Amino acid sequence: MTTLANDQGDIYEAEESHIFGPLTDVTIGACTYDMIPIISIYHALEGYEERLNYLPEFGFAYINEMKDPGEAPFTYNFVAIEAAGRL
């Protein structure tokens, strides 16, 4: 799909692919949440990938892995989800 990308204020069209997996669950800390895994591939960045976990209950996704082509993935380990308070 063609999207608009924002690279530090530089807006441009970019080709991306998004692959959605089946509904599963993820445990963070002592809680288990419904989760849909997503792989995002950024073709303008030579196939750079991000793996996200979408939590339908909260309506947001978070990055849990980043991977440059030919490199080992960098993985985040989350230990809790907490309310940020009013911004």
Contacts in CASP RR format, 6 or more apart in sequence:
PFRMAT RR
TARGET T0000
AUTHOR 0000-0000-0000
METHOD contacts of the structure
MODEL  1
MTTLANDQGDIYEAEESHIFGPLTDVTIGACTYDMIPIISIYHALEGYEE
RLNYLPEFGFAYINEMKDPGEAPFTYNFVAIEAAGRL
1 15 0 8 1.000
1 16 0 8 1.000
1 17 0 8 1.000
1 18 0 8 1.000
2 13 0 8 1.000
2 14 0 8 1.000
2 15 0 8 1.000
2 16 0 8 1.000
3 13 0 8 1.000
3 14 0 8 1.000
3 15 0 8 1.000
3 16 0 8 1.000
4 11 0 8 1.000
4 12 0 8 1.000
4 13 0 8 1.000
4 14 0 8 1.000
5 11 0 8 1.000
5 12 0 8 1.000
5 13 0 8 1.000
5 14 0 8 1.000
5 42 0 8 1.000
5 44 0 8 1.000
12 44 0 8 1.000
14 42 0 8 1.000
14 43 0 8 1.000
14 44 0 8 1.000
15 43 0 8 1.000
15 44 0 8 1.000
16 40 0 8 1.000
16 41 0 8 1.000
16 42 0 8 1.000
16 43 0 8 1.000
17 40 0 8 1.000
17 41 0 8 1.000
17 43 0 8 1.000
18 38 0 8 1.000
18 39 0 8 1.000
18 40 0 8 1.000
18 41 0 8 1.000
19 38 0 8 1.000
19 39 0 8 1.000
19 41 0 8 1.000
20 36 0 8 1.000
20 37 0 8 1.000
20 38 0 8 1.000
21 36 0 8 1.000
21 37 0 8 1.000
21 38 0 8 1.000
22 36 0 8 1.000
23 34 0 8 1.000
23 35 0 8 1.000
23 36 0 8 1.000
23 56 0 8 1.000
24 34 0 8 1.000
24 35 0 8 1.000
24 36 0 8 1.000
24 37 0 8 1.000
25 32 0 8 1.000
25 33 0 8 1.000
25 34 0 8 1.000
25 35 0 8 1.000
26 32 0 8 1.000
26 33 0 8 1.000
26 35 0 8 1.000
26 53 0 8 1.000
26 55 0 8 1.000
27 33 0 8 1.000
28 78 0 8 1.000
28 79 0 8 1.000
28 80 0 8 1.000
28 81 0 8 1.000
29 79 0 8 1.000
29 80 0 8 1.000
31 81 0 8 1.000
33 55 0 8 1.000
33 57 0 8 1.000
33 58 0 8 1.000
33 81 0 8 1.000
34 55 0 8 1.000
34 56 0 8 1.000
34 57 0 8 1.000
35 53 0 8 1.000
35 54 0 8 1.000
35 55 0 8 1.000
36 53 0 8 1.000
36 54 0 8 1.000
36 56 0 8 1.000
37 51 0 8 1.000
37 52 0 8 1.000
37 53 0 8 1.000
37 54 0 8 1.000
38 51 0 8 1.000
38 52 0 8 1.000
38 53 0 8 1.000
38 54 0 8 1.000
38 61 0 8 1.000
39 49 0 8 1.000
39 50 0 8 1.000
39 51 0 8 1.000
39 52 0 8 1.000
40 49 0 8 1.000
40 50 0 8 1.000
40 51 0 8 1.000
40 52 0 8 1.000
41 47 0 8 1.000
41 48 0 8 1.000
41 49 0 8 1.000
42 48 0 8 1.000
42 49 0 8 1.000
42 50 0 8 1.000
46 69 0 8 1.000
47 69 0 8 1.000
48 66 0 8 1.000
48 67 0 8 1.000
48 68 0 8 1.000
48 69 0 8 1.000
49 65 0 8 1.000
49 66 0 8 1.000
49 67 0 8 1.000
50 63 0 8 1.000
50 65 0 8 1.000
50 66 0 8 1.000
50 67 0 8 1.000
51 63 0 8 1.000
51 64 0 8 1.000
51 65 0 8 1.000
51 66 0 8 1.000
51 67 0 8 1.000
51 73 0 8 1.000
52 61 0 8 1.000
52 62 0 8 1.000
52 63 0 8 1.000
52 64 0 8 1.000
53 61 0 8 1.000
53 62 0 8 1.000
53 64 0 8 1.000
54 60 0 8 1.000
54 61 0 8 1.000
55 61 0 8 1.000
55 62 0 8 1.000
58 81 0 8 1.000
62 76 0 8 1.000
62 78 0 8 1.000
63 76 0 8 1.000
64 75 0 8 1.000
64 76 0 8 1.000
64 78 0 8 1.000
65 73 0 8 1.000
65 74 0 8 1.000
65 75 0 8 1.000
65 76 0 8 1.000
66 73 0 8 1.000
66 74 0 8 1.000
67 73 0 8 1.000
67 74 0 8 1.000
END
